[in-house]
């Protein structure tokens, strides 16, 4: 038997996923080791030394070699837990992004509770279908309550003079794109670019 019970299956895309998982957790030379192995995250022995065992679990859990990679990435349910059958599942890139460790800055550090349900600001914005930078601008700069910031419709500025360079730059500094700012005020991108001096 070969070292990890690969049995000629190293050509599979799944094997690259398997190798990457082990390298992140157990190879100190991996450039991302500090985010996995450096935090104490390991691959269970059942998988680490037996690709066939990992492969069997992957197929049972819904892995499909023919699907695009973005629709099935290996995710740990508890982001501080190990890679093992009880703590892993297949998720899309979008689903996995929502399970990342909270960042120390930005919208990732905000958790809001509505009707007894707590989610991150990122998740609530996705549920309500609104721009994260716009909602955070409303909360942090305009002083809106989180729920108000999520549900308040975007209103067209009654007077274009309300769209000052100072406001636009503040919104840009908060991370909003020009199109998002234009949508916020209900005006054209050209108007926003003029306020920034990018157009005459």
C-alpha positions, -999 to +999 in steps of 0.1 A: +000+000+000+013+035-008+019+060+020-016+075+019-035+047+002-039+068-030-040+037-053-034+056-086-060+083-080-037+112-077-050+125-110-083+134-094-092+170-086-103+157-052-068+146-045-055+182-049-081+193-024-069+165+000-032+174-004-040+211+001-059+203+033-030+183+047-003+208+037-021+238+053-024+219+085+008+200+088+035+216+066+051+245+083+066+256+050+031+262+035+026+300+031-008+297+048+002+274+076-003+301+102-040+303+094-046+266+098-018+245+114-005+275+133-039+278+150-039+242+161-061+229+133-053+193+122-065+167+098-079+136+116-057+105+114-085+087+096-081+110+066-045+122+070-031+087+063-057+073+040-069+092+009-094+064+002-111+071+035-114+108+027-126+100-008-153+077+005-165+104+029-164+131+002-185+111-023-210+101+004-212+138+015-221+149-021-188+156-038-191+155-076-159+156-096-178+170-126-191+201-108-173+235-111-150+240-081-168+272-070-199+252-062-181+227-039-153+237-016-143+218+016-156+237+046-152+231+083-186+237+101-168+249+133-141+272+118-119+265+148-123+227+146-103+200+128-108+185+094-128+153+102-160+137+090-181+153+118-169+188+111-168+190+073-192+195+044-191+208+009-201+244+003-201+270-024-175+298-023-203+322-012-214+299+016-178+294+028-171+331+028-199+336+053-183+310+076-148+327+077-134+338+110-146+373+119-121+400+109-110+425+135-121+454+113-150+462+089-184+447+086-171+413+097-169+424+133-206+434+135-233+410+147-269+422+147-299+404+163-334+408+149-364+389+163-340+366+183-319+357+153-282+368+153-262+370+121-232+390+109-238+423+091-225+406+059-252+379+062-280+404+069-270+425+039-272+394+017-306+384+031-320+419+024-303+422-009-285+455-001-249+467-005-227+461+026-207+493+022-239+513+018-254+498+050-222+503+070-221+540+058-256+545+070-248+529+104-214+544+110-217+578+093-254+587+093-261+571+126-289+548+115-300+518+135-289+486+118-325+475+109-333+509+096-301+509+075-311+476+060-347+484+050-347+521+042-352+525+004-327+543-017-342+578-024-332+600-052-317+633-040-343+661-044-315+685-051-282+676-067-266+702-045-271+677-016-245+655-033-214+672-020-178+663-026-174+658+012-203+633+013-191+614-017-155+612-005-168+600+029-187+572+012-157+563-009-136+561+022-162+537+038-156+513+009-185+522-014-180+520-051-190+548-074-220+528-088-231+521-052-229+558-043-248+567-075-275+542-066-276+555-031-284+590-043-304+579-073-282+597-098-258+588-126-222+577-121-212+607-141-226+630-114-206+612-087-174+613-108-179+651-113-181+655-075-148+637-073-133+659-100-129+629-124-152+645-150-158+681-162 
